[in-house]
Amino acid sequence: MSGGDTGLTAERKAALESWLAGQAGAKSVTVTEEGRLSGGAISLNLAVTLDIDGGRLDGSHACVLRTGSASGVSASLGKVQEAAVLGAVFAAGATVPEPLFVGSDPAMLGAPFYIMRRAAGIAAGFRIVKSEEPQRDLARELGRQLGLIHRVRPGTAGLEFLALPEPTAALQAAHDFRRWAGRYAVTDPVLTYGLRWLERNAPPVGDLVLCHRDYRTGNYMVKGGQLSAIIDWEFAGWSDPMEDLGWFCAACWRFGRNDREAGGIADRADFYAGYEETAGRRVDPHAVAYWEAAACMRWAVIAIQQANRHISGTEPSLELALTGRMLPEIEMDLLLHLDAVAARGVFL
């Protein structure tokens, strides 16, 4: 599989089936492809059904085969690492797809991969926010789930590959944004201003937890109005827990529903209340406001990198090109947010 592929070649399918049989302790495994799933600008997701004859997973299983694209962005984890993170949050009781198999040898499918159970429902943000009434129960449940995720702390077995931020989570983030932005960090006046603001207003050292770092509407699945899965873990890492809350509430992830500040689905109060039920800590609104500014900056840098994947010719894609064209809108969100927090007199 590669960035331009839509599925498995016959040769790779046969190799995968043989490998899966060994991993599952089965007599045989048949892999049936059901098409490439929508979304996944950074990763490739292929719907598959595994029919397993014998062994610990005997039976039929609806799954997703997830592997890397031809290029990526600086913050994304490799698929073996991503699967380890997914396994840790699954063990913590979060509503995430169970990872079943991890393939670290790129020779089999052209890149490392993992296979997880497939969740039912929709993930498209523009559809989820269309509800006529605020989805208060959904927002509260998403807060509860985030609290469970944040119970995973540094020292968790199997996550040793995740680096600790230095000297603080906020200053590490600002440093990374500056590095990833490249020339834009000094030639784009909005990004230059935003980076300086983040550095001057960075909150002090606090708790470090496992952050999803892309926890937003569009990266969870809903079926019948209920949460069915939290997906897309390729950006996970140790950070300030308020980073995830700021990302979820940032204007750039409300899909036009700015009247519902928690992900375009409800009020912050519902999301915050659910979080405090399970996280064992209170929400710090000032820290969340800081991380909302960081969210705009991070999304701006990702938009630049996505556009460069297209422009470089590495991965020609209309979706990637259009993401790059969102930069002025993201920068406007950043400026409006900084104006709003300046009016409160909390930050420099």
C-alpha positions as CSV (number, residue, x, y, z in Angstrom):
1,M,0.0,0.0,0.0
2,S,1.1,3.5,-0.7
3,G,-0.4,7.0,-0.9
4,G,-1.9,6.3,-4.3
5,D,-3.2,2.8,-3.6
6,T,-6.8,1.9,-2.9
7,G,-6.2,-1.5,-1.4
8,L,-4.0,-4.6,-1.2
9,T,-2.3,-6.4,-4.1
10,A,-3.0,-10.1,-4.4
11,E,0.6,-10.8,-3.3
12,R,0.4,-8.7,-0.2
13,K,-3.1,-9.9,0.7
14,A,-1.8,-13.5,0.6
15,A,1.2,-12.5,2.8
16,L,-1.0,-10.7,5.2
17,E,-3.4,-13.7,5.5
18,S,-0.5,-16.1,6.2
19,W,1.0,-13.7,8.8
20,L,-2.4,-13.2,10.5
21,A,-2.9,-16.9,10.8
22,G,0.4,-17.2,12.7
23,Q,-0.4,-14.2,14.9
24,A,-3.8,-15.5,15.8
25,G,-2.8,-19.2,16.2
26,A,-5.5,-20.0,13.6
27,K,-5.7,-22.6,10.9
28,S,-6.3,-19.9,8.3
29,V,-7.4,-16.3,7.9
30,T,-9.3,-14.8,5.0
31,V,-9.0,-11.0,4.5
32,T,-11.9,-9.4,2.6
33,E,-11.5,-5.8,1.5
34,E,-14.5,-3.5,1.8
35,G,-13.0,-0.3,0.5
36,R,-10.9,2.6,1.7
37,L,-12.6,4.7,4.4
38,S,-13.1,8.4,4.0
39,G,-11.0,10.9,5.9
40,G,-7.5,10.1,7.0
41,A,-5.4,12.9,5.4
42,I,-2.3,11.6,7.3
43,S,-3.0,7.9,7.5
44,L,-4.6,5.3,5.2
45,N,-7.6,3.4,6.5
46,L,-8.9,0.3,4.7
47,A,-12.1,-1.5,5.9
48,V,-11.5,-5.2,6.0
49,T,-13.3,-8.3,7.4
50,L,-11.1,-11.0,8.9
51,D,-12.6,-14.5,8.8
52,I,-10.5,-16.4,11.3
53,D,-10.7,-20.2,11.4
54,G,-9.5,-21.5,14.9
55,G,-7.4,-19.9,17.5
56,R,-8.2,-17.2,20.2
57,L,-10.1,-15.0,17.7
58,D,-12.1,-17.7,15.9
59,G,-14.9,-16.1,13.9
60,S,-15.6,-13.1,11.7
61,H,-14.3,-9.6,12.7
62,A,-15.1,-6.2,11.1
63,C,-11.8,-4.3,11.2
64,V,-9.8,-1.4,9.9
65,L,-6.3,-1.8,8.6
66,R,-4.4,1.4,9.3
67,T,-1.1,2.3,7.7
68,G,1.0,5.3,6.9
69,S,0.7,7.5,3.8
70,A,3.5,8.3,1.5
71,S,4.4,11.4,3.5
72,G,3.2,12.9,6.8
73,V,3.5,15.8,9.2
74,S,6.2,16.3,11.8
75,A,4.2,15.4,14.9
76,S,2.7,12.2,13.7
77,L,3.6,8.8,15.3
78,G,4.6,5.7,13.4
79,K,1.9,3.1,13.2
80,V,3.6,0.7,15.6
81,Q,3.8,3.5,18.2
82,E,0.2,4.6,17.5
83,A,-1.0,1.1,18.1
84,A,0.8,1.0,21.5
85,V,-0.9,4.2,22.5
86,L,-4.3,2.9,21.4
87,G,-3.6,-0.3,23.4
88,A,-2.8,1.8,26.5
89,V,-6.0,3.9,26.4
90,F,-8.1,0.8,25.6
91,A,-6.7,-0.8,28.8
92,A,-7.6,2.4,30.7
93,G,-11.2,1.9,29.8
94,A,-11.7,4.5,27.1
95,T,-14.1,4.0,24.3
96,V,-11.6,3.3,21.5
97,P,-11.3,0.5,18.9
98,E,-9.4,-2.5,20.3
99,P,-6.1,-3.0,18.5
100,L,-5.8,-6.6,17.4
101,F,-2.6,-7.0,15.3
102,V,0.5,-4.9,14.8
103,G,2.8,-5.4,11.8
104,S,6.2,-3.7,12.3
105,D,7.9,-5.1,9.1
106,P,7.4,-2.6,6.2
107,A,8.2,-5.3,3.7
108,M,4.8,-7.0,4.1
109,L,2.5,-4.1,3.1
110,G,5.0,-1.4,2.2
111,A,4.8,0.3,5.6
112,P,4.2,-0.7,9.2
113,F,0.5,-1.1,10.0
114,Y,-2.0,-2.3,12.6
115,I,-5.4,-3.8,12.5
116,M,-8.1,-2.7,15.0
117,R,-11.8,-3.4,15.4
118,R,-14.1,-1.3,13.3
119,A,-16.6,1.0,15.1
120,A,-20.0,1.9,13.7
121,G,-21.2,5.4,13.3
122,I,-20.3,8.7,11.6
123,A,-17.2,10.9,12.3
124,A,-17.7,13.8,9.8
125,G,-17.7,16.9,11.9
126,F,-20.0,18.9,9.6
127,R,-22.6,16.3,10.0
128,I,-22.3,15.8,13.8
129,V,-22.7,19.6,14.5
130,K,-26.0,19.8,12.5
131,S,-28.2,18.8,15.4
132,E,-30.9,21.3,16.1
133,E,-30.5,21.1,19.8
134,P,-27.2,21.1,21.7
135,Q,-25.8,17.6,22.3
136,R,-25.2,18.1,26.0
137,D,-25.0,14.4,26.9
138,L,-22.5,13.7,24.1
139,A,-20.3,16.6,25.2
140,R,-20.4,15.4,28.8
141,E,-19.5,11.9,27.7
142,L,-16.6,13.2,25.6
143,G,-15.4,15.0,28.7
144,R,-15.6,11.8,30.8
145,Q,-13.7,9.9,28.2
146,L,-11.0,12.5,28.1
147,G,-10.7,12.2,31.8
148,L,-10.1,8.5,31.5
149,I,-7.5,9.0,28.8
150,H,-5.6,11.5,31.0
151,R,-5.3,8.8,33.7
152,V,-2.5,7.3,31.6
153,R,0.7,8.9,32.9
154,P,4.4,8.8,32.2
155,G,5.9,5.5,33.2
156,T,3.1,3.5,31.6
157,A,4.6,0.3,30.3
158,G,4.9,0.2,26.5
159,L,4.9,4.0,26.1
160,E,8.6,4.6,26.8
161,F,9.1,5.9,23.2
162,L,7.0,9.0,24.0
163,A,9.4,11.8,24.9
164,L,8.8,14.1,27.9
165,P,8.5,17.8,27.0
166,E,11.3,20.1,27.9
167,P,11.4,22.5,29.7
168,T,7.6,22.6,30.0
169,A,4.8,21.3,27.8
170,A,3.9,24.8,26.6
171,L,7.4,25.9,25.8
172,Q,8.1,22.6,24.1
173,A,5.0,23.1,21.9
174,A,6.0,26.7,21.0
175,H,9.5,25.5,20.1
176,D,8.0,22.7,17.9
177,F,5.6,25.1,16.2
178,R,8.5,27.5,15.4
179,R,10.6,24.7,14.0
180,W,7.8,23.1,12.0
181,A,6.7,26.5,10.5
182,G,10.2,27.0,9.0
183,R,10.5,30.3,7.1
184,Y,6.8,31.1,7.9
185,A,7.8,31.6,11.5
186,V,9.6,34.8,10.5
187,T,8.0,35.8,7.2
188,D,4.3,35.5,8.2
189,P,3.4,38.3,10.6
190,V,0.4,36.5,12.2
191,L,2.5,33.4,12.9
192,T,5.4,35.5,14.2
193,Y,3.1,37.4,16.6
194,G,1.3,34.2,17.7
195,L,4.6,32.3,18.4
196,R,5.9,35.2,20.5
197,W,2.6,35.4,22.4
198,L,2.8,31.6,23.2
199,E,6.4,32.0,24.4
200,R,5.6,35.0,26.7
201,N,2.4,33.5,28.2
202,A,3.4,29.9,28.6
203,P,1.9,28.5,31.8
204,P,4.3,27.0,34.4
205,V,5.1,23.3,34.9
206,G,2.0,21.2,35.7
207,D,0.7,17.7,35.4
208,L,1.9,15.5,32.5
209,V,-0.6,13.1,31.1
210,L,-1.2,11.2,27.8
211,C,-2.9,13.7,25.5
212,H,-4.7,12.7,22.4
213,R,-3.6,16.0,20.8
214,D,-6.2,15.9,18.1
215,Y,-9.3,15.4,20.4
216,R,-12.0,17.2,18.4
217,T,-15.2,16.8,16.6
218,G,-14.3,14.8,13.5
219,N,-12.1,12.4,15.5
220,Y,-14.8,10.6,17.3
221,M,-17.6,8.5,16.0
222,V,-21.3,8.8,16.9
223,K,-24.1,6.3,16.4
224,G,-27.7,7.1,17.3
225,G,-26.5,10.2,19.1
226,Q,-24.1,8.2,21.3
227,L,-20.3,8.1,21.3
228,S,-19.1,4.8,19.7
229,A,-15.4,5.4,19.4
230,I,-12.5,7.9,19.7
231,I,-10.2,7.6,16.8
232,D,-7.0,9.0,15.1
233,W,-4.3,8.7,17.7
234,E,-1.3,9.6,15.5
235,F,-0.5,12.8,17.4
236,A,-0.6,11.5,21.0
237,G,2.1,12.4,23.5
238,W,2.8,13.6,27.0
239,S,1.5,17.1,27.7
240,D,-0.5,19.4,29.9
241,P,-4.0,18.0,30.2
242,M,-5.5,21.4,29.3
243,E,-4.0,21.0,25.8
244,D,-6.7,18.5,24.9
245,L,-9.5,20.7,26.3
246,G,-8.2,23.7,24.4
247,W,-8.0,21.8,21.2
248,F,-11.6,20.5,21.6
249,C,-13.0,24.0,22.3
250,A,-10.9,25.9,19.7
251,A,-12.9,27.9,17.1
252,C,-11.2,26.1,14.2
253,W,-12.9,22.8,15.3
254,R,-16.5,24.0,15.7
255,F,-17.4,23.5,12.0
256,G,-19.2,26.9,11.9
257,R,-21.2,26.4,15.1
258,N,-19.5,29.1,17.2
259,D,-22.5,29.3,19.4
260,R,-21.5,25.9,20.8
261,E,-18.0,26.4,22.0
262,A,-17.4,22.7,23.0
263,G,-16.6,21.2,19.6
264,G,-19.6,22.8,17.9
265,I,-22.0,20.4,19.8
266,A,-22.7,22.0,23.2
267,D,-21.5,24.5,25.8
268,R,-18.2,24.3,27.6
269,A,-19.9,23.7,30.9
270,D,-21.1,20.2,29.8
271,F,-17.8,19.2,28.4
272,Y,-15.9,20.5,31.5
273,A,-18.3,18.9,33.9
274,G,-17.8,15.5,32.3
275,Y,-14.1,15.9,32.4
276,E,-14.0,16.7,36.1
277,E,-16.1,13.6,36.9
278,T,-13.3,11.2,35.8
279,A,-10.0,13.2,35.5
280,G,-9.4,13.8,39.2
281,R,-8.6,17.5,38.5
282,R,-10.4,20.8,37.9
283,V,-10.5,22.5,34.6
284,D,-8.3,25.6,34.5
285,P,-10.1,28.1,32.2
286,H,-7.0,30.3,31.8
287,A,-4.8,27.4,30.8
288,V,-7.5,26.2,28.4
289,A,-7.5,29.7,26.8
290,Y,-3.7,29.5,26.4
291,W,-4.0,26.1,24.7
292,E,-6.8,27.3,22.4
293,A,-4.3,29.8,21.0
294,A,-1.8,27.0,20.7
295,A,-4.4,25.0,18.9
296,C,-4.8,27.7,16.2
297,M,-1.0,27.9,15.9
298,R,-0.6,24.1,15.6
299,W,-3.4,23.8,13.1
300,A,-1.8,26.6,11.0
301,V,1.5,24.8,11.0
302,I,-0.2,21.5,10.0
303,A,-2.0,23.3,7.2
304,I,1.4,24.5,5.9
305,Q,2.9,21.0,6.1
306,Q,-0.2,19.4,4.4
307,A,0.1,21.9,1.5
308,N,3.8,21.2,1.2
309,R,3.0,17.5,0.8
310,H,1.0,18.4,-2.3
311,I,3.3,21.1,-3.6
312,S,6.4,19.0,-3.3
313,G,4.8,16.3,-5.6
314,T,5.4,13.7,-3.0
315,E,1.6,13.2,-2.5
316,P,-0.5,15.1,-5.0
317,S,-3.9,15.6,-3.4
318,L,-6.8,18.1,-3.7
319,E,-7.6,17.6,0.0
320,L,-4.0,18.5,1.0
321,A,-4.0,21.5,-1.3
322,L,-7.3,22.8,0.1
323,T,-6.0,22.3,3.6
324,G,-3.2,24.7,2.8
325,R,-5.6,27.3,1.6
326,M,-7.3,27.4,5.0
327,L,-4.3,29.2,6.5
328,P,-5.8,32.8,6.4
329,E,-9.0,31.5,8.1
330,I,-7.0,29.8,10.8
331,E,-4.9,32.9,11.4
332,M,-8.1,35.0,11.7
333,D,-9.3,32.5,14.4
334,L,-6.0,33.0,16.2
335,L,-6.2,36.8,16.1
336,L,-9.8,36.9,17.3
337,H,-9.0,34.6,20.1
338,L,-6.0,36.7,21.2
339,D,-8.1,39.8,21.1
340,A,-10.7,38.1,23.3
341,V,-8.2,37.0,25.9
342,A,-6.5,40.4,25.9
343,A,-9.8,42.0,26.8
344,R,-9.9,39.8,29.9
345,G,-6.6,41.1,31.1
346,V,-5.2,37.7,32.0
347,F,-2.3,37.4,29.6
348,L,0.5,39.7,28.6
